[in-house]
Amino acid sequence: MSLAELLTIAIYFYLSPCKDCKNYYLYYLSYKYKGYFCLQSYSRIIQLWPRMLLPLAILMHYLKGEETAIYYIDSTKLAICHNTRPLSNRVFNRFSKIGKSSYGWFLGFKLHLVINNKGELMSVKITKGNKSDLSVA
């Protein structure tokens, strides 16, 4: 499967009504777009997804919106474990930090999105959980 086909499948996933990738691939994509792609097994697609990270980042860079004077930034938490056991988690021990969002305390990262006043995506950044929106801007 080519890189262009993988990118198309990934972009269609975020435009589809499906909530998870497995149901999207096994049911939605295999029935609706069967003639467009030479579909491989779901496990093989999951193995190929890390190859898309750099091309997808380059694509986002070139498709970002025009620069204006007004920008909006917002973040969402990417928790890596439940709040009852943050000290026993060792997966992202060096990288994750304890942070606070409007929903409460969490251990993990923050995904920051910057858009302009037209609603066009300008920037995406993943930081440690203790970074505020103002320090990222």
PyMOL CGO cylinders between C-alpha atoms (Angstrom):
from pymol import cmd
from pymol.cgo import CYLINDER

trace = [
    CYLINDER, 0.00, 0.00, 0.00, 1.42, 3.35, -0.98, 0.3, 1, 1, 1, 1, 1, 1,
    CYLINDER, 1.42, 3.35, -0.98, 2.00, 6.26, 1.36, 0.3, 1, 1, 1, 1, 1, 1,
    CYLINDER, 2.00, 6.26, 1.36, -0.57, 8.36, -0.51, 0.3, 1, 1, 1, 1, 1, 1,
    CYLINDER, -0.57, 8.36, -0.51, -3.22, 5.69, 0.07, 0.3, 1, 1, 1, 1, 1, 1,
    CYLINDER, -3.22, 5.69, 0.07, -2.35, 5.54, 3.77, 0.3, 1, 1, 1, 1, 1, 1,
    CYLINDER, -2.35, 5.54, 3.77, -2.62, 9.31, 4.10, 0.3, 1, 1, 1, 1, 1, 1,
    CYLINDER, -2.62, 9.31, 4.10, -5.97, 9.29, 2.29, 0.3, 1, 1, 1, 1, 1, 1,
    CYLINDER, -5.97, 9.29, 2.29, -7.31, 6.57, 4.58, 0.3, 1, 1, 1, 1, 1, 1,
    CYLINDER, -7.31, 6.57, 4.58, -6.15, 8.49, 7.66, 0.3, 1, 1, 1, 1, 1, 1,
    CYLINDER, -6.15, 8.49, 7.66, -7.71, 11.76, 6.49, 0.3, 1, 1, 1, 1, 1, 1,
    CYLINDER, -7.71, 11.76, 6.49, -10.97, 10.00, 5.58, 0.3, 1, 1, 1, 1, 1, 1,
    CYLINDER, -10.97, 10.00, 5.58, -11.04, 8.47, 9.07, 0.3, 1, 1, 1, 1, 1, 1,
    CYLINDER, -11.04, 8.47, 9.07, -11.18, 11.90, 10.70, 0.3, 1, 1, 1, 1, 1, 1,
    CYLINDER, -11.18, 11.90, 10.70, -13.87, 13.01, 8.25, 0.3, 1, 1, 1, 1, 1, 1,
    CYLINDER, -13.87, 13.01, 8.25, -16.00, 9.90, 8.82, 0.3, 1, 1, 1, 1, 1, 1,
    CYLINDER, -16.00, 9.90, 8.82, -18.71, 9.44, 11.45, 0.3, 1, 1, 1, 1, 1, 1,
    CYLINDER, -18.71, 9.44, 11.45, -16.76, 6.56, 13.05, 0.3, 1, 1, 1, 1, 1, 1,
    CYLINDER, -16.76, 6.56, 13.05, -15.35, 6.96, 16.54, 0.3, 1, 1, 1, 1, 1, 1,
    CYLINDER, -15.35, 6.96, 16.54, -12.55, 4.38, 16.44, 0.3, 1, 1, 1, 1, 1, 1,
    CYLINDER, -12.55, 4.38, 16.44, -10.13, 3.29, 13.77, 0.3, 1, 1, 1, 1, 1, 1,
    CYLINDER, -10.13, 3.29, 13.77, -10.87, -0.43, 13.88, 0.3, 1, 1, 1, 1, 1, 1,
    CYLINDER, -10.87, -0.43, 13.88, -14.59, -0.09, 13.12, 0.3, 1, 1, 1, 1, 1, 1,
    CYLINDER, -14.59, -0.09, 13.12, -13.80, 2.52, 10.49, 0.3, 1, 1, 1, 1, 1, 1,
    CYLINDER, -13.80, 2.52, 10.49, -11.38, 0.23, 8.70, 0.3, 1, 1, 1, 1, 1, 1,
    CYLINDER, -11.38, 0.23, 8.70, -13.20, -3.09, 9.06, 0.3, 1, 1, 1, 1, 1, 1,
    CYLINDER, -13.20, -3.09, 9.06, -16.74, -1.92, 8.33, 0.3, 1, 1, 1, 1, 1, 1,
    CYLINDER, -16.74, -1.92, 8.33, -17.01, 1.61, 6.98, 0.3, 1, 1, 1, 1, 1, 1,
    CYLINDER, -17.01, 1.61, 6.98, -14.00, 1.69, 4.66, 0.3, 1, 1, 1, 1, 1, 1,
    CYLINDER, -14.00, 1.69, 4.66, -14.27, -1.89, 3.42, 0.3, 1, 1, 1, 1, 1, 1,
    CYLINDER, -14.27, -1.89, 3.42, -17.89, -1.37, 2.28, 0.3, 1, 1, 1, 1, 1, 1,
    CYLINDER, -17.89, -1.37, 2.28, -18.01, 2.26, 1.21, 0.3, 1, 1, 1, 1, 1, 1,
    CYLINDER, -18.01, 2.26, 1.21, -14.60, 2.63, -0.50, 0.3, 1, 1, 1, 1, 1, 1,
    CYLINDER, -14.60, 2.63, -0.50, -13.90, -0.98, -1.49, 0.3, 1, 1, 1, 1, 1, 1,
    CYLINDER, -13.90, -0.98, -1.49, -13.13, -0.16, -5.12, 0.3, 1, 1, 1, 1, 1, 1,
    CYLINDER, -13.13, -0.16, -5.12, -10.81, 2.75, -4.37, 0.3, 1, 1, 1, 1, 1, 1,
    CYLINDER, -10.81, 2.75, -4.37, -8.15, 1.04, -2.24, 0.3, 1, 1, 1, 1, 1, 1,
    CYLINDER, -8.15, 1.04, -2.24, -6.40, -2.30, -2.31, 0.3, 1, 1, 1, 1, 1, 1,
    CYLINDER, -6.40, -2.30, -2.31, -7.19, -2.96, 1.35, 0.3, 1, 1, 1, 1, 1, 1,
    CYLINDER, -7.19, -2.96, 1.35, -4.83, -4.98, 3.50, 0.3, 1, 1, 1, 1, 1, 1,
    CYLINDER, -4.83, -4.98, 3.50, -5.50, -6.53, 6.88, 0.3, 1, 1, 1, 1, 1, 1,
    CYLINDER, -5.50, -6.53, 6.88, -6.22, -4.23, 9.81, 0.3, 1, 1, 1, 1, 1, 1,
    CYLINDER, -6.22, -4.23, 9.81, -3.11, -5.36, 11.72, 0.3, 1, 1, 1, 1, 1, 1,
    CYLINDER, -3.11, -5.36, 11.72, -0.91, -4.51, 8.72, 0.3, 1, 1, 1, 1, 1, 1,
    CYLINDER, -0.91, -4.51, 8.72, -2.45, -1.02, 8.47, 0.3, 1, 1, 1, 1, 1, 1,
    CYLINDER, -2.45, -1.02, 8.47, -1.72, -0.41, 12.15, 0.3, 1, 1, 1, 1, 1, 1,
    CYLINDER, -1.72, -0.41, 12.15, 1.91, -1.42, 11.54, 0.3, 1, 1, 1, 1, 1, 1,
    CYLINDER, 1.91, -1.42, 11.54, 2.15, 1.06, 8.65, 0.3, 1, 1, 1, 1, 1, 1,
    CYLINDER, 2.15, 1.06, 8.65, 0.59, 4.04, 10.48, 0.3, 1, 1, 1, 1, 1, 1,
    CYLINDER, 0.59, 4.04, 10.48, 3.88, 5.29, 12.07, 0.3, 1, 1, 1, 1, 1, 1,
    CYLINDER, 3.88, 5.29, 12.07, 5.25, 5.80, 8.53, 0.3, 1, 1, 1, 1, 1, 1,
    CYLINDER, 5.25, 5.80, 8.53, 2.69, 8.56, 8.05, 0.3, 1, 1, 1, 1, 1, 1,
    CYLINDER, 2.69, 8.56, 8.05, 3.80, 10.80, 10.92, 0.3, 1, 1, 1, 1, 1, 1,
    CYLINDER, 3.80, 10.80, 10.92, 6.43, 12.86, 9.09, 0.3, 1, 1, 1, 1, 1, 1,
    CYLINDER, 6.43, 12.86, 9.09, 4.51, 13.23, 5.79, 0.3, 1, 1, 1, 1, 1, 1,
    CYLINDER, 4.51, 13.23, 5.79, 1.36, 14.18, 7.71, 0.3, 1, 1, 1, 1, 1, 1,
    CYLINDER, 1.36, 14.18, 7.71, 3.29, 16.82, 9.67, 0.3, 1, 1, 1, 1, 1, 1,
    CYLINDER, 3.29, 16.82, 9.67, 4.70, 18.24, 6.42, 0.3, 1, 1, 1, 1, 1, 1,
    CYLINDER, 4.70, 18.24, 6.42, 1.22, 18.25, 4.88, 0.3, 1, 1, 1, 1, 1, 1,
    CYLINDER, 1.22, 18.25, 4.88, -0.19, 20.11, 7.89, 0.3, 1, 1, 1, 1, 1, 1,
    CYLINDER, -0.19, 20.11, 7.89, 2.63, 22.66, 7.66, 0.3, 1, 1, 1, 1, 1, 1,
    CYLINDER, 2.63, 22.66, 7.66, 1.85, 23.49, 4.04, 0.3, 1, 1, 1, 1, 1, 1,
    CYLINDER, 1.85, 23.49, 4.04, -1.93, 23.52, 4.55, 0.3, 1, 1, 1, 1, 1, 1,
    CYLINDER, -1.93, 23.52, 4.55, -1.94, 25.85, 7.53, 0.3, 1, 1, 1, 1, 1, 1,
    CYLINDER, -1.94, 25.85, 7.53, -4.07, 28.99, 7.36, 0.3, 1, 1, 1, 1, 1, 1,
    CYLINDER, -4.07, 28.99, 7.36, -3.01, 32.50, 6.53, 0.3, 1, 1, 1, 1, 1, 1,
    CYLINDER, -3.01, 32.50, 6.53, -1.41, 34.64, 9.22, 0.3, 1, 1, 1, 1, 1, 1,
    CYLINDER, -1.41, 34.64, 9.22, -3.73, 37.19, 10.78, 0.3, 1, 1, 1, 1, 1, 1,
    CYLINDER, -3.73, 37.19, 10.78, -3.54, 39.47, 13.80, 0.3, 1, 1, 1, 1, 1, 1,
    CYLINDER, -3.54, 39.47, 13.80, -5.88, 37.41, 16.00, 0.3, 1, 1, 1, 1, 1, 1,
    CYLINDER, -5.88, 37.41, 16.00, -5.16, 33.86, 17.19, 0.3, 1, 1, 1, 1, 1, 1,
    CYLINDER, -5.16, 33.86, 17.19, -6.94, 31.51, 19.58, 0.3, 1, 1, 1, 1, 1, 1,
    CYLINDER, -6.94, 31.51, 19.58, -5.20, 28.76, 21.51, 0.3, 1, 1, 1, 1, 1, 1,
    CYLINDER, -5.20, 28.76, 21.51, -6.76, 25.89, 23.40, 0.3, 1, 1, 1, 1, 1, 1,
    CYLINDER, -6.76, 25.89, 23.40, -5.46, 22.70, 24.90, 0.3, 1, 1, 1, 1, 1, 1,
    CYLINDER, -5.46, 22.70, 24.90, -6.80, 19.32, 25.87, 0.3, 1, 1, 1, 1, 1, 1,
    CYLINDER, -6.80, 19.32, 25.87, -5.30, 16.77, 28.19, 0.3, 1, 1, 1, 1, 1, 1,
    CYLINDER, -5.30, 16.77, 28.19, -3.74, 13.53, 27.01, 0.3, 1, 1, 1, 1, 1, 1,
    CYLINDER, -3.74, 13.53, 27.01, -3.76, 11.51, 30.23, 0.3, 1, 1, 1, 1, 1, 1,
    CYLINDER, -3.76, 11.51, 30.23, -1.58, 8.40, 30.28, 0.3, 1, 1, 1, 1, 1, 1,
    CYLINDER, -1.58, 8.40, 30.28, -3.05, 6.77, 33.38, 0.3, 1, 1, 1, 1, 1, 1,
    CYLINDER, -3.05, 6.77, 33.38, -5.87, 7.06, 35.89, 0.3, 1, 1, 1, 1, 1, 1,
    CYLINDER, -5.87, 7.06, 35.89, -5.55, 9.66, 38.67, 0.3, 1, 1, 1, 1, 1, 1,
    CYLINDER, -5.55, 9.66, 38.67, -5.39, 7.03, 41.42, 0.3, 1, 1, 1, 1, 1, 1,
    CYLINDER, -5.39, 7.03, 41.42, -2.03, 5.63, 40.28, 0.3, 1, 1, 1, 1, 1, 1,
    CYLINDER, -2.03, 5.63, 40.28, 0.15, 8.35, 38.72, 0.3, 1, 1, 1, 1, 1, 1,
    CYLINDER, 0.15, 8.35, 38.72, 3.24, 7.45, 40.74, 0.3, 1, 1, 1, 1, 1, 1,
    CYLINDER, 3.24, 7.45, 40.74, 3.24, 3.79, 39.69, 0.3, 1, 1, 1, 1, 1, 1,
    CYLINDER, 3.24, 3.79, 39.69, 3.24, 4.60, 35.97, 0.3, 1, 1, 1, 1, 1, 1,
    CYLINDER, 3.24, 4.60, 35.97, 6.64, 4.11, 34.32, 0.3, 1, 1, 1, 1, 1, 1,
    CYLINDER, 6.64, 4.11, 34.32, 5.82, 4.28, 30.61, 0.3, 1, 1, 1, 1, 1, 1,
    CYLINDER, 5.82, 4.28, 30.61, 6.49, 7.99, 30.06, 0.3, 1, 1, 1, 1, 1, 1,
    CYLINDER, 6.49, 7.99, 30.06, 8.31, 8.56, 33.35, 0.3, 1, 1, 1, 1, 1, 1,
    CYLINDER, 8.31, 8.56, 33.35, 10.83, 11.09, 32.01, 0.3, 1, 1, 1, 1, 1, 1,
    CYLINDER, 10.83, 11.09, 32.01, 8.51, 12.95, 29.66, 0.3, 1, 1, 1, 1, 1, 1,
    CYLINDER, 8.51, 12.95, 29.66, 5.10, 13.25, 31.31, 0.3, 1, 1, 1, 1, 1, 1,
    CYLINDER, 5.10, 13.25, 31.31, 4.30, 15.68, 34.11, 0.3, 1, 1, 1, 1, 1, 1,
    CYLINDER, 4.30, 15.68, 34.11, 1.40, 16.20, 36.48, 0.3, 1, 1, 1, 1, 1, 1,
    CYLINDER, 1.40, 16.20, 36.48, -0.79, 19.00, 35.18, 0.3, 1, 1, 1, 1, 1, 1,
    CYLINDER, -0.79, 19.00, 35.18, -4.15, 20.55, 35.77, 0.3, 1, 1, 1, 1, 1, 1,
    CYLINDER, -4.15, 20.55, 35.77, -6.96, 21.19, 33.34, 0.3, 1, 1, 1, 1, 1, 1,
    CYLINDER, -6.96, 21.19, 33.34, -10.49, 22.42, 33.82, 0.3, 1, 1, 1, 1, 1, 1,
    CYLINDER, -10.49, 22.42, 33.82, -11.45, 18.80, 34.54, 0.3, 1, 1, 1, 1, 1, 1,
    CYLINDER, -11.45, 18.80, 34.54, -8.90, 18.40, 37.35, 0.3, 1, 1, 1, 1, 1, 1,
    CYLINDER, -8.90, 18.40, 37.35, -5.45, 16.93, 37.86, 0.3, 1, 1, 1, 1, 1, 1,
    CYLINDER, -5.45, 16.93, 37.86, -3.91, 14.39, 35.47, 0.3, 1, 1, 1, 1, 1, 1,
    CYLINDER, -3.91, 14.39, 35.47, -0.58, 12.79, 34.56, 0.3, 1, 1, 1, 1, 1, 1,
    CYLINDER, -0.58, 12.79, 34.56, 0.39, 13.09, 30.93, 0.3, 1, 1, 1, 1, 1, 1,
    CYLINDER, 0.39, 13.09, 30.93, 0.65, 15.59, 28.13, 0.3, 1, 1, 1, 1, 1, 1,
    CYLINDER, 0.65, 15.59, 28.13, -1.30, 18.49, 26.64, 0.3, 1, 1, 1, 1, 1, 1,
    CYLINDER, -1.30, 18.49, 26.64, -2.27, 18.92, 23.01, 0.3, 1, 1, 1, 1, 1, 1,
    CYLINDER, -2.27, 18.92, 23.01, -2.27, 22.62, 22.10, 0.3, 1, 1, 1, 1, 1, 1,
    CYLINDER, -2.27, 22.62, 22.10, -4.06, 23.87, 18.97, 0.3, 1, 1, 1, 1, 1, 1,
    CYLINDER, -4.06, 23.87, 18.97, -3.71, 27.39, 17.58, 0.3, 1, 1, 1, 1, 1, 1,
    CYLINDER, -3.71, 27.39, 17.58, -6.26, 28.72, 15.09, 0.3, 1, 1, 1, 1, 1, 1,
    CYLINDER, -6.26, 28.72, 15.09, -6.67, 32.12, 13.46, 0.3, 1, 1, 1, 1, 1, 1,
    CYLINDER, -6.67, 32.12, 13.46, -9.82, 34.25, 13.51, 0.3, 1, 1, 1, 1, 1, 1,
    CYLINDER, -9.82, 34.25, 13.51, -11.12, 32.43, 10.39, 0.3, 1, 1, 1, 1, 1, 1,
    CYLINDER, -11.12, 32.43, 10.39, -10.97, 29.05, 12.14, 0.3, 1, 1, 1, 1, 1, 1,
    CYLINDER, -10.97, 29.05, 12.14, -8.01, 27.78, 10.11, 0.3, 1, 1, 1, 1, 1, 1,
    CYLINDER, -8.01, 27.78, 10.11, -5.47, 25.58, 11.87, 0.3, 1, 1, 1, 1, 1, 1,
    CYLINDER, -5.47, 25.58, 11.87, -2.17, 27.37, 12.43, 0.3, 1, 1, 1, 1, 1, 1,
    CYLINDER, -2.17, 27.37, 12.43, -0.17, 25.18, 14.80, 0.3, 1, 1, 1, 1, 1, 1,
    CYLINDER, -0.17, 25.18, 14.80, -0.28, 21.92, 16.74, 0.3, 1, 1, 1, 1, 1, 1,
    CYLINDER, -0.28, 21.92, 16.74, 2.02, 21.21, 19.67, 0.3, 1, 1, 1, 1, 1, 1,
    CYLINDER, 2.02, 21.21, 19.67, 2.27, 18.44, 22.28, 0.3, 1, 1, 1, 1, 1, 1,
    CYLINDER, 2.27, 18.44, 22.28, 3.84, 19.49, 25.59, 0.3, 1, 1, 1, 1, 1, 1,
    CYLINDER, 3.84, 19.49, 25.59, 4.24, 18.11, 29.09, 0.3, 1, 1, 1, 1, 1, 1,
    CYLINDER, 4.24, 18.11, 29.09, 1.14, 18.27, 31.26, 0.3, 1, 1, 1, 1, 1, 1,
    CYLINDER, 1.14, 18.27, 31.26, 2.33, 21.18, 33.38, 0.3, 1, 1, 1, 1, 1, 1,
    CYLINDER, 2.33, 21.18, 33.38, 2.66, 23.71, 30.51, 0.3, 1, 1, 1, 1, 1, 1,
    CYLINDER, 2.66, 23.71, 30.51, 0.06, 26.44, 30.28, 0.3, 1, 1, 1, 1, 1, 1,
    CYLINDER, 0.06, 26.44, 30.28, -1.46, 27.78, 27.08, 0.3, 1, 1, 1, 1, 1, 1,
    CYLINDER, -1.46, 27.78, 27.08, 0.23, 31.15, 27.55, 0.3, 1, 1, 1, 1, 1, 1,
    CYLINDER, 0.23, 31.15, 27.55, 3.74, 29.67, 27.71, 0.3, 1, 1, 1, 1, 1, 1,
    CYLINDER, 3.74, 29.67, 27.71, 3.16, 27.77, 24.45, 0.3, 1, 1, 1, 1, 1, 1,
    CYLINDER, 3.16, 27.77, 24.45, 1.87, 30.82, 22.59, 0.3, 1, 1, 1, 1, 1, 1,
]
cmd.load_cgo(trace, "trace")
